[in-house]
Amino acid sequence: MTYVIGRLERTMRRQLDEALRPFGLTTPQYATLVELGVRAGQSNAQLARRTFMTPQSMSEVIKALEGKGFVSREADEAHGRLIRIMLTPAGAKAVAACDEAVDVVENQMLRELKPRDREQLLADLKSCVRMLGVGFTEI
């Protein structure tokens, strides 16, 4: 089973990278924008944890997204050394534009499953993540 999960992850990543390429984004960049759309003002470390990246990788992602004008950084007023990352209006537009392409990939993956089976698969996958000790936050 582990082999199949790994293969699914790699295949899905390849398909998503291809679907996002016309928008000039990678899968980690898209995931970061989505996360910021749900929870604005996160730090680099928080974003890294929530998107399953290292802080170093997240720094590279943020730098690229900032260069595209999709995120901005602001010093936290209460904690001067803490930098909060915010989604810009251009970043929100980029997410909206990419969502349809991502939905196509996801629907292709799930097309043989009935709606009830899709819901059960999602619940089962979340359970697997929790049982391995990784918190799962709703998106």
Solvent accessible surface area in square Angstrom, and as a share of the most:
residue,aa,sasa,rsa
1,M,181,0.81
2,T,116,0.67
3,Y,144,0.55
4,V,98,0.56
5,I,86,0.44
6,G,21,0.20
7,R,141,0.51
8,L,80,0.40
9,E,96,0.43
10,R,125,0.46
11,T,51,0.30
12,M,38,0.17
13,R,99,0.36
14,R,151,0.55
15,Q,72,0.32
16,L,22,0.11
17,D,36,0.19
18,E,106,0.47
19,A,22,0.17
20,L,0,0.00
21,R,158,0.58
22,P,109,0.69
23,F,81,0.34
24,G,41,0.39
25,L,5,0.03
26,T,61,0.35
27,T,22,0.13
28,P,25,0.16
29,Q,18,0.08
30,Y,25,0.09
31,A,37,0.28
32,T,0,0.00
33,L,0,0.00
34,V,31,0.18
35,E,7,0.03
36,L,2,0.01
37,G,52,0.50
38,V,71,0.41
39,R,54,0.20
40,A,67,0.52
41,G,12,0.11
42,Q,6,0.03
43,S,10,0.07
44,N,41,0.21
45,A,43,0.34
46,Q,52,0.23
47,L,0,0.00
48,A,1,0.01
49,R,161,0.59
50,R,94,0.34
51,T,22,0.13
52,F,143,0.59
53,M,37,0.17
54,T,73,0.43
55,P,69,0.43
56,Q,131,0.58
57,S,50,0.32
58,M,0,0.00
59,S,52,0.33
60,E,118,0.53
61,V,15,0.09
62,I,1,0.01
63,K,135,0.57
64,A,38,0.29
65,L,0,0.00
66,E,68,0.30
67,G,72,0.69
68,K,87,0.37
69,G,35,0.34
70,F,33,0.14
71,V,4,0.02
72,S,39,0.25
73,R,108,0.39
74,E,91,0.41
75,A,64,0.50
76,D,23,0.12
77,E,181,0.81
78,A,87,0.67
79,H,114,0.51
80,G,61,0.58
81,R,234,0.85
82,L,54,0.27
83,I,72,0.37
84,R,64,0.23
85,I,4,0.02
86,M,60,0.27
87,L,41,0.21
88,T,26,0.15
89,P,110,0.69
90,A,44,0.34
91,G,0,0.00
92,A,48,0.37
93,K,152,0.64
94,A,14,0.11
95,V,23,0.13
96,A,68,0.53
97,A,50,0.39
98,C,0,0.00
99,D,52,0.27
100,E,131,0.59
101,A,23,0.17
102,V,19,0.11
103,D,75,0.39
104,V,94,0.54
105,V,12,0.07
106,E,76,0.34
107,N,74,0.38
108,Q,94,0.42
109,M,81,0.36
110,L,21,0.11
111,R,167,0.61
112,E,165,0.74
113,L,64,0.32
114,K,144,0.61
115,P,101,0.64
116,R,199,0.73
117,D,62,0.32
118,R,74,0.27
119,E,124,0.56
120,Q,100,0.44
121,L,66,0.33
122,L,97,0.48
123,A,50,0.39
124,D,66,0.34
125,L,77,0.38
126,K,33,0.14
127,S,39,0.25
128,C,65,0.39
129,V,45,0.26
130,R,122,0.45
131,M,148,0.66
132,L,150,0.75
133,G,69,0.66
134,V,62,0.36
135,G,65,0.63
136,F,82,0.34
137,T,64,0.37
138,E,110,0.50
139,I,141,0.71
